[in-house]
């Protein structure tokens, strides 16, 4: 079984910063991609940022220049550095890991971590 666990959410004031972390664990042979998604109240889940095994990244237009995704291949961990946070960034942030494991190829999701941007 592959487990994905996020951490680092919390309450922050507008203009502040937070760093989210996500680790995939289990019998993992390789990680093809990892990414962050979010679901704001009353909205559908949307892509925030992804990073593939080669290191290429992709961002939602709404977070470009403010958020940075990075990863530690050795730790099967991905980070999301969020700067200049805005109230509209308030959401539950979910981590996704696309991996090759003892169970074959699959997509795994974490339970989510809440980010609240408010004064």
C-alpha positions, 0 to 999 in steps of 0.5 A, a space after each residue: 500500500 502507498 500512503 501520501 501524507 501532507 503537512 504544513 497547512 495553517 492560518 496565515 495573514 494576507 501577504 504571508 508565507 507557508 510551506 507545505 510538505 508531502 511524502 509518499 511512502 510504501 514499496 515505491 519503485 519510482 515516482 513519475 510525478 507529484 503535484 498539489 491541487 486545492 479545493 476552495 469552499 464551494 469550488 471544484 478541485 483545481 491544479 496548483 502545481 506539478 513536478 515530474 521526475 525530470 524536474 519540469 514544473 507546471 503552475 496554475 496561472 493564479 499562483 505563478 510567481 508566488 508559489 514554488 514546487 520542488 521535490 526530494 527524489 531520495 525522500 519521495 517528498 514534494 514541497 510547495 512554498 507559498 509566498 504572498 498569500 491571498 485570501 483566495 488561496 484559502 482551500 484544502 490542499 491535496 497532494 497527488 503522487 503518480 508512482 510505480 509501486 509493488 501494486 503497479 502504476 497508480 495515483 495516490 492522494 493525501 487526506 488534505 491540509 487546510 490553508 486559511 489566509 485571513 487577517 
